[in-house]
Amino acid sequence: MHVGYSANFQNPADALPDSEVWGSELELIDELESLGFESLWTVEHHFTDYIMCPDPVQFLTYHAGRTERILLGTGVIVLPWHDPMRIAEQITMLDNLSGGRLILGLGRGIARVEYDGFRVDMNTSRERFIEYAEMIIEGLERGYLEHDGEFVQQPRRDIRPRPEHSFRGRTYAAAVSPESMPIMAKLGVGLLVIPQKPWDIVEQDFAVYNEIYEQENGCAAPPPLSGGSCFVDESADRAEEMAHRYMGAYYASIMQHYEFGDDPHRGVKGYEFYTNITKYISRHGAEGAADDFVKLMPWGTPEQVIEKFEFIKNTINAAGFMPGFSYGGMPYSEVERSVRLFADKVLPELKSWDAPPLQVPALASAA
């Protein structure tokens, strides 16, 4: 079983200088390889204190030069905010510099504040994502981009430096809404799962995705990778208290960044599913919704955390995990304590589990 680490760079209510948040995160990240983590991930976000990483590729390029083996995951690059030609160049450059260590994760984004900030009409997001993703996925295999579409008219241009390795089998996309499952299956990409819905609903979504993937691609879908927030403590009671305090605060930051309390997706094309979140919060209250969110996550004693990861693995046939440990304004002393306990008592067990290997050139070369 592959196990990575997700870096969040949260600064709720601007409690700390942004530079201090980044400095504390980077100190811990520098130890990941020696602690036994196998990949490093971050996600693209802009403009707020939610997650302060506007450029995952730049962040991972920095760490490509500071590490030797750890894989580098974009979880995700939000395609509708960017020029596909530039994204293809950045991807190829990082993969070449790192010796084929990149795991490519793509997404379309759902925050109004970010779409407005980049002056992109949210009503076009789904169509833009599909068009851009097809361009980039095909271009990385051919070594050039050429496209005449609704949003992009790209004359043929080579990607330089040329892609040295195929990205087939190591390209993933985040998908939350049921409508996204057929899209990702037809694109031929794997799924990145961030726990947000009850696991029985996720299981139903995967049944649709797996069926369509096999129909469209003539082979079984790649097993997914799963993220989520994690907290480990030797005391079950303390773990529960900390999880509800800080994962609950993380959920509050999600509600604020995405404005779910204001129903920002009503009437926006392609975001019909997300209006259900506003309705859910209205029915259950912010505290009840946060409690349900926390229940989805792996927290507890080492034994309890292993049990919860095992449940997730068995439910979605996961090939790997990339949990996050820093969220909701948790003091970095607590973050580090949780990470070290995880590395000592949880990580070896997870890595001992049988799972399909990731299709990454760097791993193939090492074998």
Secondary structure, DSSP 4 states (H G I P E B T S, - for coil): -EE-EEE----GGG-S-HHHHHHHHHHHHTTHHHHT--EEEE----SSSS---S-HHHHHHHHHTT-SS-EEEES-EEGGGS-HHHHHHHHHHHHHHTTS-EEEEEE----HHHHHHTT--GGGHHHHHHHHHHHHHHHHHHTEEEEE-SS-EEEEEE-SSPP-S--TTSEEEE--STTHHHHHHHHT-EEEE---S-HHHHHHHHHHHHHHHHHHHSSPPPPPEE--B-EE-S-HHHHHHHIIIIIHHHHHHHHHHHTGGG-TTTT-TT-GGGHHHHHHHHHHHHHHHHHHHHHTS-EESHHHHHHHHHHHHHHHT-SEE--B---TT--HHHHHHHHHHHHHHTHHHHHHS--PPP--HHHHHH-
